[in-house]
Amino acid sequence: MAVCSSSRLCGRGPRVAVGHDAAVPAALPVRVRSVRTSAHRCRRSVTTRASKHNGKGKRDISGAKISAEIDNTPITVHSVPMLGDYLDDLPSYPSPLLENHDTSWFIDTDSGVLRDITVKLSSVAQACSLASRQDEDPAGCSVFVKGEAGNVNRGIEVFTKGGPRETQVFQANEVRAAIATCGGLCPGINTVIREIVVSLQRQYGVGDGHIFGVIGGYRGFYASNYIELNSKVVDQIHKQGGSFLGTSRGGHDTDKIVDAIEDRHLNMVFIIGGNGTHRGIIKIYEEVRKRKLKCVVVGIPKTIDNDIPTIDRSFGFSSAVQEAQRSISAAHVEATCAPHGVGLVKLMGRDSGFIAMHATLASRDVTCCLIPEVDFYLEGEGGLLEFVKSKLNNDGHAVIVIAEGAGQKYIRDPDESKWERDQSGNPKFLNVGEWLGRELKTHIPESNIKFLDPTYMIRAIPAHASDNVLCTILAHSTVHGAFAGFTGFTTGQVNGRSCFIPLHMCIGQEQIDVPTDRMWARVVSSTGQPTFEQQPASNDQKEPEKQAVHSATPNGAGKSVTKPHDSEATTAAPK
């Protein structure tokens, strides 16, 4: 039997025992704050309680989710663990922020953030009408989303709202915090590091000698690569690109890392990283919990590709899009100044094409955008070659933006076991930009290919204004959660509000549902490119014995060939 707070959204309130199949705690509220519609001009705070409507629900043992059903409307509260879940008799102290702020500045005990804020106006109007007639909260408020089968009742999902709490489980003089960065570089890392340190010292009064930077990623924990951090040390690092602490992939050894946490008496661990890093954070949190250490383990999501699920936007993404436009502009200049010029720009995006799409829309100079989520083909009606030829004949030039993960199926071995992988376990991608340039030159000999790969230039820049603001919000929210005793969570914005999100929800990628995604439709409309929806039949497609294979060169210069059963191998383009 697990012990949880009856008011999980903020971690305060009476504690009750909850078994794996027990009902939702009686006092658990799900508040939909400030419901507004311009059509009905209504604003009302709607609260539903499971006990009031005799709802039943379950909470998993890890405390990561509470679910209920009220009037056939599923409600899921994505709560996050707390130190109090496995440590008894934790002390409680008033927050030092109370000295400068009144209680309205702090997060309410029952405040949550809705994952989906799109509702049917008729449902909102009906709920408000019912509440006004009965002078009480409505029995339930269904949330509908449009799907392929029409309006579907997906229920209500709620996240713990991030921000400061009136009470905390740590005193400033007992805090020993560590900050680490893992994975690839991204604009804004140094801003996050700076603002974690600033929040710890200026908001909560943590003194010098109590905050440490872990050098070189996960390995730094057990290699004793630490430096002391304070407000003075980090004061100007936000103006620099890269990571002040250095970073690396791999090196994760859960036992060694937690041993180091225990030996150094660390009780706050902040780790900045992407999907692979968050898998490691989960293992560290689980081991810390197993050993019953008073140590919060939290993450700050970092991915320049913006492919972390759940959150609105990852820091560094806006800076990357803005910088990518410079490369697209350069490619456009090169293309327009050469006869039959083709500017070809390869951008980041292993499994998702968000940077390529947003940079395409922002620049207005792109002829065609290719992303991992949408298959494309070269030859035949509606193919890329036909489209580029048409553009060259009509406009004299073309600009193509391709994400690094697009078209990989054409140039790497179909057998995944033969793929090279980095130290984080991610497959190494071959250089699709170079391959596409060769294919264009082969099939359109008169074309002048101008290939640009600005990947490392973009990764290394400091964050731009909007990302700097986002980094500050995320860092401060994370520190607030750590002092309040939340653990095993990551911080992100959902619908523009800071949230504490269970770690497991930041693993994996959300790819575009092409038939219904409006952003992709905007890209196609802006560029006028083919949709690549219906590939014409070809002889190669009808011969399953032929497989595309590549020369596995680590630098990505793989060549696509067809390999029939006879002894002769011929170079061919994918169709």
Residue pairs with C-beta under 8 A, 6 or more apart in sequence:
1 17
1 18
1 19
2 17
2 18
2 19
2 20
2 59
2 61
2 63
2 85
3 15
3 16
3 17
3 18
3 84
3 85
4 15
4 16
4 18
4 25
4 59
4 63
4 79
4 82
4 85
5 11
5 12
5 13
5 15
5 82
5 84
6 13
6 14
6 15
6 16
6 25
6 26
6 27
6 28
7 13
7 27
7 28
7 29
7 109
7 110
8 25
8 28
8 63
8 66
8 77
8 79
8 160
9 29
9 77
9 79
9 109
9 110
9 111
9 112
9 158
9 160
9 161
10 107
10 108
10 109
10 110
10 111
10 160
10 161
10 165
10 484
11 82
11 84
11 165
11 484
11 485
11 486
12 109
12 165
12 166
12 167
13 27
13 109
14 27
15 84
16 25
16 26
18 25
18 59
20 58
20 59
20 60
20 61
21 58
22 58
22 59
23 50
23 51
23 55
23 56
23 57
24 50
24 51
24 55
24 56
24 57
24 58
24 59
24 66
24 67
24 68
26 49
26 50
26 51
27 49
27 51
28 49
28 50
28 66
28 68
28 77
29 47
29 48
29 49
29 110
30 47
30 48
30 75
30 77
30 112
30 156
30 158
31 45
31 46
31 47
31 108
31 110
31 111
31 112
32 45
32 46
32 47
32 114
32 141
32 156
33 45
33 111
34 43
34 45
35 42
35 43
35 44
35 45
35 46
35 124
35 127
35 128
36 42
36 43
37 121
37 124
37 125
39 121
39 125
40 121
40 124
40 125
40 128
42 124
42 125
42 128
44 128
44 131
46 127
46 131
46 137
46 138
46 141
47 110
47 137
48 70
48 75
48 137
48 138
48 139
48 140
48 141
50 56
50 57
50 68
50 70
50 75
53 70
53 71
53 139
53 140
55 68
55 69
55 70
55 75
56 68
56 69
57 66
57 67
57 68
57 69
57 75
58 66
58 67
59 65
59 66
59 67
62 81
63 79
63 80
63 81
63 82
63 85
64 78
64 79
64 80
64 81
64 488
64 502
64 504
65 76
65 77
65 78
65 79
65 502
66 76
66 77
66 79
67 74
67 75
67 76
67 77
68 74
68 75
68 76
69 75
70 139
70 140
71 139
71 140
72 140
72 153
73 140
73 141
73 142
73 143
73 153
73 155
73 156
74 153
74 154
74 155
74 156
75 155
75 156
75 158
76 155
76 156
76 157
76 158
77 112
77 158
77 160
78 115
78 157
78 158
78 159
78 160
78 501
78 502
78 505
79 160
79 502
80 160
80 486
80 487
80 488
80 489
80 500
80 501
80 502
81 285
81 289
81 486
81 487
81 488
81 489
82 485
82 486
82 487
83 90
83 169
83 294
83 296
83 485
83 487
84 90
84 169
84 485
85 289
86 289
86 292
87 292
87 294
90 169
90 294
90 485
91 169
92 167
92 168
92 169
93 167
93 168
93 169
93 170
93 171
94 166
94 167
94 168
95 106
95 164
95 165
95 166
95 167
95 168
95 483
96 172
96 203
96 204
96 205
97 105
97 106
97 164
97 203
97 204
98 166
101 164
103 166
105 164
106 163
106 164
106 165
106 166
107 161
107 162
107 163
107 164
107 165
111 161
112 158
112 159
112 160
112 161
113 158
113 159
113 160
113 161
113 494
113 495
113 497
113 499
114 143
114 156
114 157
114 158
114 494
114 495
115 157
115 158
115 159
115 310
115 494
115 495
116 143
116 145
116 154
116 156
116 157
117 495
118 143
118 145
119 141
119 143
119 144
120 142
120 144
120 151
123 141
123 142
123 143
123 144
124 141
127 138
127 140
127 141
128 138
130 138
130 139
131 137
131 138
141 156
142 153
142 155
143 153
143 154
143 155
143 156
144 151
144 152
144 153
144 154
145 151
145 152
145 154
146 152
148 516
159 494
159 499
159 500
159 501
160 486
160 489
160 499
160 500
160 501
161 497
161 498
161 499
161 500
162 477
162 478
162 480
162 481
162 491
162 497
162 498
162 499
162 500
163 477
163 480
163 498
164 480
164 484
165 480
165 483
165 484
167 484
168 204
168 483
168 484
168 485
169 483
169 484
169 485
170 267
170 268
170 482
170 483
170 485
172 204
172 205
172 206
172 207
173 207
173 210
174 267
175 200
175 204
175 206
175 210
175 211
175 267
175 268
176 210
176 212
176 264
176 265
176 266
176 267
176 268
177 196
177 200
177 206
177 210
177 211
177 212
177 266
177 267
177 268
177 269
177 270
177 482
178 211
178 212
178 213
178 214
178 221
178 226
178 261
178 264
178 266
178 268
178 269
178 270
179 193
179 196
179 197
179 211
179 212
179 213
179 214
179 229
179 245
179 270
179 271
179 272
180 213
180 214
180 217
180 218
180 220
180 221
180 245
180 269
180 270
180 271
180 272
181 189
181 193
181 217
181 243
181 245
181 246
181 247
181 271
181 272
181 273
181 302
182 217
182 218
182 247
182 248
182 249
182 271
182 272
182 273
182 276
182 277
182 280
183 217
183 247
183 249
183 273
183 274
183 276
183 277
183 302
183 303
183 424
184 247
184 249
184 274
184 304
184 459
185 241
185 242
185 243
185 247
185 304
185 459
185 460
186 302
186 303
186 304
186 315
186 316
186 320
186 459
187 241
187 304
187 315
187 316
187 319
187 320
187 323
187 458
187 459
187 461
187 462
187 463
187 464
187 467
188 302
188 315
188 316
188 319
188 462
188 463
188 467
188 468
188 470
188 471
189 242
189 243
189 244
189 247
189 272
189 302
189 316
190 234
190 237
190 238
190 239
190 240
190 241
190 242
190 243
190 244
190 462
190 463
191 238
191 315
191 463
191 467
191 468
191 471
191 472
191 475
192 272
192 300
192 302
192 315
192 471
192 474
192 475
193 213
193 229
193 234
193 237
193 243
193 244
193 245
193 272
194 234
194 235
194 237
194 238
194 475
195 471
195 472
195 475
195 476
196 270
196 475
196 478
196 479
197 211
197 229
197 230
197 231
197 233
197 234
198 231
198 234
198 475
199 475
199 476
199 479
199 480
200 206
200 210
200 211
200 479
201 207
201 211
201 230
201 231
202 231
203 476
203 479
204 479
204 483
208 228
208 230
209 228
211 228
211 229
211 230
212 226
212 227
212 228
212 229
212 264
212 266
213 226
213 227
213 228
213 229
213 244
213 245
214 220
214 221
214 225
214 226
214 245
215 225
215 226
215 227
215 245
215 246
216 223
216 225
216 245
216 246
216 247
216 248
216 251
217 246
217 247
217 248
217 249
217 250
217 251
218 248
218 250
218 251
218 252
218 253
218 257
218 280
219 225
219 248
219 251
220 226
220 245
220 246
221 256
221 257
221 260
221 261
222 253
222 256
222 257
222 259
222 260
224 260
226 264
227 245
234 244
237 244
238 462
238 463
238 468
238 471
239 462
240 462
241 459
241 460
241 461
241 462
242 460
248 423
249 276
249 422
249 423
249 424
249 426
250 422
250 423
250 424
251 423
252 280
252 283
254 280
254 283
254 284
254 287
255 287
257 284
258 284
258 287
258 288
258 291
258 293
260 266
261 269
261 284
261 288
261 293
261 295
262 291
262 293
266 295
267 293
267 294
267 295
267 296
268 295
268 296
268 298
268 482
269 284
269 295
269 296
269 297
269 298
270 298
270 299
270 300
270 478
270 482
271 277
271 280
271 281
271 284
271 297
271 298
271 299
271 300
272 299
272 300
272 302
273 280
273 281
273 299
273 300
273 301
273 302
274 301
274 302
274 303
274 308
275 303
275 307
275 308
275 506
275 507
275 508
275 509
276 424
276 425
276 426
277 299
277 302
278 299
278 301
278 490
278 503
278 506
278 507
279 507
281 297
281 298
281 299
281 490
281 503
282 488
282 503
282 504
282 507
284 297
285 297
285 487
285 488
285 503
288 295
288 297
288 487
289 487
289 488
295 487
296 481
296 482
296 485
296 486
296 487
297 487
297 488
298 478
298 481
298 482
298 486
298 487
298 488
298 489
298 490
298 491
299 489
299 490
299 491
299 503
299 506
300 474
300 475
300 478
300 490
300 491
301 308
301 311
301 314
301 490
301 491
301 492
301 506
302 314
302 315
302 316
303 314
303 316
303 317
304 314
304 316
304 317
304 320
304 348
304 355
304 458
304 459
305 314
305 317
305 348
305 349
305 350
305 351
305 352
305 354
305 355
306 313
306 314
306 317
306 352
306 354
306 355
307 314
307 349
307 350
307 351
307 352
307 354
307 509
307 510
308 314
308 492
308 506
309 505
309 506
309 507
309 508
309 509
309 510
310 492
310 494
310 501
310 505
310 506
311 492
311 493
311 494
311 501
311 506
312 492
312 493
312 494
312 495
312 496
313 470
313 493
314 492
315 463
315 467
315 470
315 471
315 474
316 463
316 467
317 354
317 355
317 358
317 467
318 464
318 466
318 467
318 470
319 461
319 462
319 463
319 464
319 467
320 348
320 355
320 458
320 459
321 355
321 358
321 359
321 362
322 362
322 464
323 454
323 457
323 458
323 461
324 345
324 347
324 355
324 356
324 359
324 454
324 458
325 359
325 362
325 363
326 454
327 345
327 347
327 452
327 454
327 457
327 458
328 343
328 345
328 359
328 360
328 363
328 365
328 366
328 399
328 401
329 363
329 365
330 343
330 452
331 343
331 344
331 345
331 365
331 399
331 450
331 452
332 343
332 363
332 365
332 397
332 399
334 341
334 343
334 450
335 341
335 342
335 343
335 397
335 398
335 399
335 448
335 450
336 396
336 397
338 397
338 448
338 450
339 396
339 446
339 448
340 392
340 396
340 397
340 444
340 446
340 447
340 448
341 396
341 397
341 398
341 447
341 448
341 450
342 388
342 392
342 397
342 398
342 399
342 400
342 440
342 444
342 447
342 448
342 449
342 450
343 397
343 398
343 399
343 400
343 450
343 452
344 399
344 400
344 402
344 433
344 436
344 437
344 440
344 449
344 450
344 451
344 452
345 399
345 400
345 401
345 402
345 433
345 451
345 452
345 453
345 454
346 402
346 403
346 404
346 431
346 432
346 433
346 451
346 452
346 453
346 455
347 355
347 356
347 359
347 401
347 402
347 403
347 404
347 454
347 455
347 458
348 355
348 403
348 404
348 455
348 458
348 459
349 355
349 356
349 371
349 372
349 403
349 404
349 405
349 406
350 372
350 403
350 404
350 405
350 426
350 429
351 372
351 405
351 509
351 511
352 371
352 372
352 373
352 403
352 405
352 509
352 510
352 511
352 512
353 369
353 370
353 371
353 372
353 373
353 374
353 403
353 405
353 406
353 512
355 403
356 369
356 370
356 371
356 401
356 402
356 403
356 406
357 369
357 371
357 519
357 520
357 523
359 366
359 401
360 366
360 369
360 401
360 523
360 526
360 527
361 522
361 523
361 526
364 526
365 399
366 399
366 400
366 401
366 526
366 527
367 387
367 388
367 391
367 398
367 399
367 400
367 527
367 528
367 529
368 384
368 387
368 388
368 398
368 399
368 400
368 401
368 527
368 529
368 530
369 400
369 401
369 402
369 523
369 527
369 529
370 376
370 384
370 400
370 401
370 402
370 403
370 406
370 407
371 403
371 405
371 406
371 512
371 520
372 403
372 405
372 406
372 408
372 511
373 511
373 512
373 514
373 520
374 406
374 512
374 514
374 520
374 532
375 409
375 532
375 535
376 383
376 384
376 406
376 407
376 530
376 532
377 383
377 384
377 532
377 535
377 574
377 575
378 384
378 385
378 439
378 443
378 573
378 574
378 575
379 385
379 386
379 443
379 538
379 573
379 575
380 386
380 535
380 536
380 538
380 575
381 536
382 530
382 531
382 532
382 534
382 535
382 536
383 530
383 532
383 535
383 536
383 575
384 530
384 532
385 439
385 440
385 443
385 444
387 529
387 530
388 398
388 400
388 440
388 444
388 447
389 444
391 397
391 398
392 398
392 444
392 446
392 447
400 436
402 432
402 433
402 436
404 429
404 432
404 433
404 455
405 429
405 432
406 432
407 432
407 435
407 436
407 574
408 429
408 430
408 432
409 548
409 574
410 435
410 548
410 560
410 574
411 430
411 432
411 435
411 548
411 550
411 558
411 559
411 560
412 419
412 429
412 430
412 550
412 552
412 558
413 419
413 549
413 550
413 552
414 547
414 548
414 549
416 427
418 552
419 427
419 428
420 427
420 428
420 552
420 554
421 427
421 428
422 428
428 554
428 556
429 556
430 550
430 553
430 556
430 557
430 558
431 453
431 555
431 556
431 557
431 558
433 451
433 453
434 451
434 556
434 557
435 558
435 559
435 560
437 449
437 451
438 559
439 560
439 573
440 447
440 449
441 447
441 449
442 573
443 573
463 471
470 493
473 493
473 498
474 491
474 492
474 493
474 498
477 491
477 498
477 500
478 491
481 489
481 491
481 500
486 500
488 502
488 503
489 500
489 501
489 502
489 503
490 500
490 501
490 502
490 503
490 506
491 498
491 499
491 500
491 501
492 498
492 499
492 501
492 506
493 499
494 501
512 519
512 520
514 520
523 529
524 531
535 541
535 575
538 575
540 546
540 562
540 572
540 575
541 575
543 564
545 564
545 565
546 562
546 563
546 564
547 562
547 563
548 560
548 561
548 562
548 574
549 560
549 561
549 563
550 558
550 559
550 560
550 561
551 557
551 558
551 559
552 558
559 571
560 571
560 572
560 573
560 574
561 569
561 570
561 571
561 572
562 569
562 570
562 572
563 569
